[in-house]
Amino acid sequence: MADDALRGDLANSTDPTKGASLVGFDGGQVSDLLENLISLTDYSSLRSYSGIGKGVILQRSDISGTFRLDPQDTTTADNGGTVIVDSLGRRWIRSFGGPSQLRWFEPAGDGVADDTNKLLAWLNSYQNLEGCAGTYRVTGRMNLDGALTRTLRLDGKSMLVVHDSADTQEIFRFNRFLHPEVRGMRIDGKKELKPVGNSQSIGLNFYDCVAPIVENNYVTNCQEHGIVIYYQLAHVTDGNGSHACVVNNFVEDCGTEVSERGNGIWLFGDMIGNVVSNNRVSGCQEGIAIDDSSDDGPLRINEKNVMSGNVVTARNYACRYETGHESSITGNVFICTGSPNYAVRNGIGLMFRAIQHADIPTGPGAISGNYIKAPRTGVELASVRYVNVSGNMIIQSNDGNEVRTTRPQSAIDIYVWNQNLIPCDNLLITGNHILSEGNGFYIGGLPPTGNPLVDNVNITNNVIKQIGADPGVANLAGIRTQYVSNIGIHNNQISNYLYGVQMFAGPGGTVDQLTSICDNVMRECGTAVSIGYGHGVLVRANTTHKSTTASISFYSGAASSKSVCMDNVMFDFSVTGSGIQTPRANTLVTI
């Protein structure tokens, strides 16, 4: 009788003094509590389980955790990590409060077995993900869709993903996520397996994601791009720009010389409010690029972007920025090595230009404190406005890669791009240290009359020196202008060129006009100042020393007229040429 009473009391679930409270629990039936204390070893034992338990604890260390039976779920598939379906078709859901762990999905991680499906199951299991050390061989694409409703936080914990396939798609593609964060991934694209000329082999591709953070990843050996941020306002309802943060990544050996393509880091589309900082890019076709080809929706200016602290070595362009507006490029190292295999698209350290066929210029913007070295052009400014270029170290040197193009090689090349005819004006270039084998500056508009000139440019306080004549370019100058107007060339130190400053618009009567060349020091130049077809030019208070052909020379023609040459100090030759007003107060010093 006593035993029957005890059994009755234990089965009581209404009296708080009986039932489970008799064995140390806060009420309820003892059977309910016992059902939650089932211990199993692994997923196989859980899949074969057919008992009455409602909770299971798996004991094997790499997959250990608690699973709860969800009797309402009859459709979710078994993903091998957070959802297990037993022999009765019941769904067991893993209980966890932190990230979904890759190890729960039992990948081999040995670089031999194909872990594609294991990684896909893990990536789709939760919005917060954590990888683990190992080499994960995949043969397909990791394609995830956030539908502009899902967030994502992925920490790879230095896991290495090897794309061991000829598949030509992205290795990782994150579609339409809100504020995704991806860090700690290592990716090897194995481009040697891909067909030549493919254009979609990408390590990490963020497609129409809002404000992605891409940090501390390593991407190598992709046939095209390492990291891509693609964003179009036309695709994202109520979007206001990509606002990506791409920092502290290392990308190397992406792109192929055969296809002439391949960026280490490429931001493409409506690029607004992005930060690209402290990345290391090495051995890619192009280093870092920000542009908009306007292939989908209206063309927009890429604006309010910051590029700083990056170290880039690339074969084609170290940095290319198109349609940039209110942006800063500061404190980077851009080195372009060039390649003897290319004749045209090659050899530029930093390109800052308007987009082809667009009706808007690039600018305003600031380019400051960078170290830039390239075989063809250090800094190329094409159809830009309101740009400040200051405090940079710019070296134009072939280093054995003889890159020949139709344009003269220069440390700084400023011109109106003949494919869009957008003006190039209102530039301040100051405080730079320039070493070049070609021209120091080449500044050119477009002939004939009717095309825009390069206008309102102030070149001041620069040190400009030739470090060795380039045998492929004749008539090298520290500063060479052609089809320009309203140019100020002041307080520069120029040495070792055939011409210190050369204004040369060419035949046909087109003139460089309204230019002042003042307070410069020109040393060991063939001709310190040469004015050809110059109209309204002031040459004043310059000092020339060790000129070998002429100190200051004016072309003797009607096109070179109404110019003034005064207060100059010349150590070698007096002023020559009749196309100026009477020289005044110039001093010839004989040593």
C-alpha positions in Angstrom: 0.0 0.0 0.0 2.8 2.4 0.8 4.4 1.7 -2.6 1.2 2.4 -4.4 0.8 5.7 -2.5 4.4 6.7 -3.4 3.8 5.9 -7.1 0.6 7.9 -7.0 2.4 10.9 -5.4 5.2 10.7 -8.0 2.7 10.7 -10.9 0.9 13.7 -9.5 1.4 16.8 -11.6 -1.1 19.1 -9.9 -0.1 19.2 -6.3 3.2 21.3 -6.0 4.2 19.2 -3.0 4.1 16.0 -4.9 5.1 14.7 -8.3 8.6 15.6 -9.4 9.1 17.8 -6.3 9.5 14.6 -4.3 12.8 14.0 -6.2 14.2 17.5 -6.1 12.5 19.2 -9.1 10.0 22.1 -9.2 6.9 20.1 -9.9 5.7 18.3 -13.0 5.7 14.7 -13.8 8.8 12.6 -13.2 8.2 10.9 -16.6 8.5 14.3 -18.4 11.9 15.0 -16.8 13.3 11.5 -17.4 12.4 11.9 -21.1 14.9 14.8 -21.3 17.8 12.9 -19.9 18.5 10.5 -22.8 22.2 10.2 -23.6 23.3 9.1 -27.1 26.7 8.9 -28.8 26.4 10.5 -32.2 24.1 11.4 -35.1 23.7 7.7 -36.2 22.4 6.7 -32.8 20.0 9.7 -32.9 18.8 8.9 -36.4 18.0 5.4 -35.3 16.3 6.4 -32.0 12.6 5.7 -31.7 12.0 6.1 -28.0 9.7 8.5 -26.1 12.4 11.0 -25.1 12.0 14.7 -25.8 15.6 15.7 -25.3 18.9 14.1 -26.2 22.5 14.8 -25.2 25.1 13.7 -27.8 28.3 12.7 -26.1 31.0 12.6 -28.9 33.2 15.6 -28.3 33.3 17.1 -31.8 29.5 17.1 -32.2 28.4 17.2 -28.5 25.3 19.1 -27.6 21.7 19.0 -26.7 18.9 18.3 -29.2 15.2 19.0 -28.6 12.3 17.2 -30.3 10.1 19.6 -32.3 6.8 17.8 -32.9 5.5 20.7 -35.0 8.2 20.5 -37.6 7.6 18.0 -40.3 9.4 19.5 -43.2 12.9 20.7 -42.3 15.6 18.6 -43.9 18.3 16.8 -42.0 21.4 19.1 -42.4 23.8 16.9 -40.5 24.6 19.4 -37.8 21.8 21.4 -36.3 18.7 19.4 -37.6 18.6 15.6 -37.4 15.7 13.5 -38.7 15.2 10.2 -36.9 13.8 6.9 -38.2 10.2 8.0 -37.3 10.6 11.2 -39.4 10.8 13.4 -36.3 13.0 16.6 -36.3 15.6 17.0 -33.6 16.8 20.6 -33.3 20.2 21.5 -31.7 20.0 23.9 -28.8 22.8 26.5 -28.9 23.2 30.2 -28.1 26.4 31.1 -30.0 27.5 30.5 -33.6 26.8 27.4 -35.6 30.1 25.4 -35.6 31.5 23.9 -38.7 32.7 20.8 -36.8 29.1 19.9 -36.0 28.7 19.0 -39.7 31.5 16.5 -39.7 33.6 17.7 -42.7 36.7 15.7 -43.4 38.9 18.9 -43.5 41.8 16.8 -44.9 42.1 18.5 -48.3 41.3 15.1 -50.0 37.6 14.3 -49.4 35.0 16.6 -51.0 33.5 18.8 -48.3 31.2 20.8 -50.6 27.9 19.6 -49.2 29.1 19.8 -45.6 30.1 23.4 -46.0 26.9 24.3 -47.8 24.9 22.8 -45.0 26.9 24.7 -42.4 26.6 28.0 -44.3 22.9 27.7 -44.5 22.3 26.6 -40.9 22.3 29.9 -39.1 23.2 33.6 -39.4 26.1 33.3 -37.0 28.8 30.9 -38.2 32.2 29.7 -36.9 34.7 27.6 -38.8 37.6 25.6 -37.6 41.1 24.8 -38.7 41.6 22.4 -41.6 41.8 22.2 -45.4 38.4 21.9 -47.0 38.3 20.7 -50.6 35.2 21.9 -52.5 34.2 21.3 -56.1 31.1 23.6 -56.3 30.0 27.1 -55.5 29.1 28.3 -52.0 26.0 30.4 -53.0 24.0 32.0 -50.2 20.9 34.2 -50.5 19.9 36.6 -47.8 16.9 38.1 -49.7 17.6 41.5 -48.0 16.1 40.0 -44.8 19.0 37.9 -43.4 22.1 39.0 -41.6 25.3 37.0 -41.6 28.3 36.8 -39.4 31.0 34.3 -40.5 34.3 33.7 -38.8 36.3 31.1 -40.6 38.9 30.8 -37.9 41.7 30.5 -40.6 40.0 27.5 -42.3 41.4 26.9 -45.8 38.9 26.3 -48.6 40.5 24.9 -51.8 38.4 25.1 -55.0 39.5 21.9 -56.6 37.4 22.1 -59.8 37.2 23.6 -63.3 33.9 25.2 -62.3 34.1 28.8 -63.4 31.8 30.5 -60.9 32.4 32.3 -57.7 33.8 30.2 -54.9 31.8 32.1 -52.3 28.8 34.3 -53.3 26.8 36.2 -50.8 23.6 37.6 -52.3 21.6 40.4 -50.8 22.5 40.1 -47.1 22.0 42.9 -44.6 25.3 43.9 -42.9 27.2 40.6 -43.5 30.5 40.1 -41.8 33.0 37.7 -43.2 36.4 37.3 -41.7 39.1 34.7 -41.1 38.6 32.8 -44.3 41.5 31.4 -46.4 40.6 30.6 -50.0 42.7 29.0 -52.8 41.0 29.3 -56.2 43.3 26.9 -58.0 43.2 28.9 -61.2 45.4 26.4 -63.0 42.3 24.1 -63.2 40.1 26.8 -64.9 39.7 27.2 -68.6 41.6 30.1 -70.1 39.6 33.3 -70.5 36.9 32.7 -67.9 35.6 35.8 -66.2 33.8 34.5 -63.1 36.3 32.8 -60.9 36.1 34.9 -57.8 37.1 34.1 -54.2 34.6 36.2 -52.2 31.7 37.9 -54.1 29.3 40.2 -52.2 26.4 40.9 -54.5 24.0 43.7 -53.6 24.8 43.3 -49.9 24.1 46.2 -47.6 27.2 47.4 -45.6 29.3 44.3 -45.7 32.4 44.0 -43.5 35.2 41.9 -45.1 38.1 41.6 -42.8 41.2 39.5 -42.2 40.7 37.1 -45.1 43.3 35.5 -47.3 42.4 34.9 -51.0 44.9 33.5 -53.5 45.1 32.0 -57.0 41.7 33.0 -58.3 41.5 33.2 -62.1 39.8 36.6 -62.0 39.1 38.5 -58.8 40.0 38.0 -55.2 37.3 40.0 -53.4 34.4 41.7 -55.1 31.8 44.1 -53.7 29.0 44.6 -56.3 26.2 46.9 -55.6 23.5 48.5 -57.7 20.9 50.9 -56.3 18.5 49.7 -59.0 18.5 46.2 -57.3 18.2 47.3 -53.7 14.9 48.9 -52.8 15.4 52.0 -50.7 19.2 51.4 -50.7 21.5 54.3 -50.3 24.9 52.8 -51.3 27.1 49.9 -50.5 28.9 51.2 -47.4 31.3 48.4 -47.5 34.3 48.0 -45.1 37.1 46.0 -46.7 40.1 45.9 -44.3 43.1 43.9 -43.4 42.8 41.3 -46.1 45.6 39.7 -48.0 45.0 38.9 -51.7 47.6 37.5 -54.0 48.1 36.0 -57.5 44.6 36.6 -58.8 44.0 37.2 -62.6 45.9 35.9 -65.6 48.1 37.6 -68.1 46.3 35.8 -70.9 42.9 37.4 -70.1 44.4 40.8 -69.0 41.8 40.7 -66.1 41.8 40.1 -62.4 41.6 42.5 -59.5 42.8 41.8 -56.0 39.9 43.9 -54.6 37.2 45.2 -56.9 34.3 47.5 -55.8 31.9 47.8 -58.7 28.5 49.6 -59.1 27.1 52.4 -56.9 30.0 52.6 -54.6 29.0 55.0 -51.8 30.6 55.4 -48.4 33.1 52.6 -48.6 36.4 52.1 -46.7 39.2 50.1 -48.3 42.0 50.1 -45.8 45.1 48.2 -44.7 44.9 45.5 -47.3 47.8 43.7 -48.9 47.4 42.9 -52.6 50.3 41.2 -54.4 50.9 39.7 -57.8 47.4 40.4 -59.3 46.7 41.8 -62.7 45.1 44.9 -61.1 45.4 45.7 -57.5 42.4 47.7 -56.2 39.7 49.1 -58.4 36.5 51.1 -57.8 34.4 51.8 -60.8 30.9 51.7 -62.4 30.3 50.6 -65.9 26.7 51.8 -65.8 25.6 48.5 -67.3 22.5 48.3 -65.1 20.5 51.4 -64.2 21.7 55.0 -64.4 25.4 55.9 -64.0 26.2 57.3 -60.6 29.2 58.9 -59.1 31.2 56.7 -56.7 31.4 59.0 -53.8 32.5 59.4 -50.2 35.0 56.5 -50.4 38.3 56.2 -48.4 41.2 54.2 -49.6 44.1 54.2 -47.1 47.0 52.2 -45.8 46.9 49.6 -48.5 50.1 47.9 -49.9 49.6 46.9 -53.5 51.8 45.3 -56.1 50.2 44.5 -59.5 51.1 44.1 -63.1 48.5 46.3 -64.9 47.1 49.0 -62.6 48.0 49.1 -58.9 44.9 51.2 -58.3 42.1 52.3 -60.6 39.3 54.7 -59.4 36.7 55.8 -61.9 34.0 58.5 -61.3 35.2 59.2 -57.9 33.6 62.1 -56.0 34.4 63.5 -52.5 36.9 60.7 -52.0 40.3 60.3 -50.4 43.3 58.1 -51.5 45.8 58.5 -48.7 48.8 56.7 -47.3 49.0 53.8 -49.7 51.8 52.0 -51.4 51.0 51.4 -55.0 53.6 49.5 -57.1 52.9 48.5 -60.7 55.5 46.1 -62.0 54.2 46.1 -65.6 54.7 43.2 -68.0 56.5 42.9 -71.3 53.4 41.0 -72.7 51.2 44.2 -72.9 51.5 47.2 -75.1 48.6 49.4 -74.0 46.7 48.5 -70.8 49.7 48.3 -68.6 52.0 50.1 -66.3 50.0 52.6 -64.2 50.4 53.1 -60.5 47.2 55.1 -59.7 44.5 55.9 -62.3 41.9 58.5 -61.3 39.6 59.2 -64.1 36.0 59.8 -65.4 34.2 56.8 -66.8 34.2 56.2 -70.5 31.3 57.9 -72.4 30.0 59.5 -69.2 29.0 63.1 -69.0 30.3 63.7 -65.4 33.9 64.2 -64.4 35.8 62.6 -61.5 36.3 64.8 -58.4 36.5 66.5 -56.1 39.0 64.3 -54.3 42.4 64.1 -52.5 45.4 62.0 -53.3 48.0 62.4 -50.6 50.9 60.8 -48.8 51.1 57.8 -51.1 54.2 56.0 -52.4 53.6 55.2 -56.1 55.9 53.5 -58.6 55.1 52.3 -62.1 56.8 51.7 -65.4 54.5 53.9 -67.6 52.7 56.4 -65.5 52.8 57.0 -61.8 49.5 59.0 -61.4 47.1 59.3 -64.3 44.4 62.0 -64.0 41.9 61.9 -66.9 39.0 64.3 -67.1 39.1 65.1 -63.4 38.1 68.3 -61.6 38.8 69.8 -58.2 41.5 67.2 -57.2 44.3 67.8 -54.7 47.5 65.7 -55.3 49.9 66.4 -52.5 52.8 65.0 -50.5 53.2 61.8 -52.6 56.4 60.0 -53.6 56.0 59.2 -57.3 58.5 57.2 -59.3 58.2 56.4 -63.0 60.7 53.7 -63.9 60.6 50.8 -66.3 62.8 48.5 -64.2 63.4 46.3 -67.3 59.8 46.0 -68.4 59.9 48.2 -71.4 56.2 49.2 -71.8 55.6 51.2 -75.0 52.4 53.1 -75.6 51.2 56.0 -77.8 51.4 58.4 -74.8 54.7 59.6 -73.4 55.6 58.0 -70.2 55.3 60.3 -67.2 55.3 60.4 -63.4 52.1 62.4 -63.6 49.9 62.4 -66.7 47.0 64.9 -66.8 44.8 65.0 -69.8 41.3 65.2 -71.4 40.2 61.7 -72.2 39.3 61.6 -75.9 36.6 59.0 -75.4 34.4 61.3 -73.3 35.5 64.9 -73.9 35.0 65.8 -70.3 37.0 68.9 -69.1 40.0 68.4 -66.9 40.4 71.4 -64.6 40.9 73.0 -61.2 43.7 70.8 -59.9 46.3 71.5 -57.2 49.4 69.4 -57.4 51.8 70.4 -54.6 54.6 69.1 -52.4 55.3 65.9 -54.3 58.7 64.2 -54.8 58.9 63.0 -58.4 61.5 60.8 -60.0 61.0 59.8 -63.6 62.7 58.2 -66.6 60.1 59.8 -68.8 58.5 63.2 -68.3 57.9 64.5 -64.8 54.5 65.9 -65.8 52.7 65.5 -69.1 49.7 67.8 -69.2 47.5 67.8 -72.4 44.1 68.8 -73.7 42.8 67.9 -77.1 43.3 69.6 -80.5 41.7 71.1 -82.6 39.5 74.1 -81.6 36.3 73.0 -79.9 37.7 70.4 -77.7 38.2 71.1 -74.0 41.6 72.1 -72.7 43.3 71.2 -69.5 42.5 74.3 -67.5 43.2 75.9 -64.1 46.0 73.7 -62.8 48.5 74.8 -60.1 51.8 72.9 -60.0 53.7 74.1 -57.0 56.5 73.2 -54.5 57.3 69.9 -56.2 60.8 68.3 -56.5 61.0 66.8 -60.0 64.1 64.9 -61.2 65.0 62.7 -64.1 66.7 59.5 -62.9 67.7 58.2 -66.3 66.6 58.9 -69.9 64.0 56.5 -71.3 65.3 55.5 -74.7 61.8 55.1 -76.1 60.6 58.7 -75.5 62.2 61.8 -77.0 62.1 65.4 -75.8 61.6 64.6 -72.1 60.6 67.5 -69.8 60.2 68.0 -66.1 56.8 69.6 -66.9 55.5 69.4 -70.5 52.2 71.1 -71.5 50.1 70.8 -74.6 46.8 72.5 -75.3 46.4 74.0 -71.9 45.1 77.2 -70.4 45.5 79.0 -67.0 48.4 76.9 -65.7 50.5 78.0 -62.7 54.0 76.5 -62.4 55.6 77.9 -59.3 58.3 77.1 -56.8 59.3 73.8 -58.2 62.8 72.3 -58.3 63.4 70.6 -61.7 66.6 68.9 -62.7 68.3 66.7 -65.3 65.7 66.9 -68.1 66.2 67.8 -71.8 63.6 70.6 -71.0 62.8 71.9 -67.5 59.5 73.3 -68.5 58.3 72.9 -72.1 55.1 74.4 -73.5 54.5 72.7 -76.8 51.1 72.8 -78.4 52.3 71.7 -81.8 51.8 73.1 -85.2 48.7 74.6 -86.6 48.5 77.8 -84.5 46.9 76.2 -81.4 48.4 77.8 -78.4 49.1 77.2 -74.7 47.8 80.3 -73.1 47.6 82.3 -69.9 50.3 80.4 -68.1 52.7 81.7 -65.4 56.1 80.0 -64.8 57.6 81.7 -61.7 60.0 81.1 -58.9 61.2 77.8 -60.1 64.8 76.5 -59.9 65.9 74.5 -62.9 69.3 72.8 -62.9 71.2 70.8 -65.4 68.5 70.8 -68.1 69.2 71.1 -71.8 66.8 74.1 -72.0 65.4 75.3 -68.7 62.3 76.9 -70.1 61.0 76.4 -73.7 57.9 78.2 -74.9 56.5 77.1 -78.2 53.1 78.5 -79.4 52.6 80.2 -76.1 50.2 83.2 -75.7 50.1 85.4 -72.6 52.9 83.6 -70.8 54.7 85.1 -67.8 58.2 83.7 -67.1 59.4 85.4 -64.0 61.9 85.1 -61.1 63.2 81.6 -62.1 66.7 80.5 -61.6 68.5 78.3 -64.2 71.8 76.7 -63.7 74.0 74.5 -65.9 71.7 74.6 -68.9 73.4 73.1 -72.0 71.4 74.5 -74.9 69.4 77.5 -73.7 68.2 79.0 -70.4 64.9 80.5 -71.5 63.8 80.1 -75.1 60.7 81.5 -76.9 59.5 80.2 -80.2 60.0 83.0 -82.8 56.5 83.1 -84.3 53.3 85.0 -84.2 51.6 82.2 -82.2 54.0 82.9 -79.4 53.2 86.4 -78.4 52.2 88.8 -75.7 54.4 87.1 -73.2 56.6 88.6 -70.5 60.0 87.3 -69.4 61.5 89.2 -66.4 63.5 89.0 -63.2 65.0 85.6 -64.0 68.5 84.7 -63.0 70.3 82.6 -65.6 73.8 81.1 -65.1 74.4 80.0 -68.6 72.5 81.6 -71.4 70.5 84.8 -71.9 66.8 84.8 -73.1 66.4 83.8 -76.8 63.6 84.2 -79.2 61.6 87.1 -80.6 58.1 86.0 -79.8 58.0 88.0 -76.5 58.0 91.6 -75.4 61.3 93.0 -74.5 62.9 91.0 -71.7 63.2 93.0 -68.6 65.6 92.8 -65.6 66.8 89.3 -66.4 70.3 88.6 -65.1 72.9 86.5 -66.9 75.5 85.3 -64.4 78.8 84.0 -65.8 80.8 81.7 -63.6 
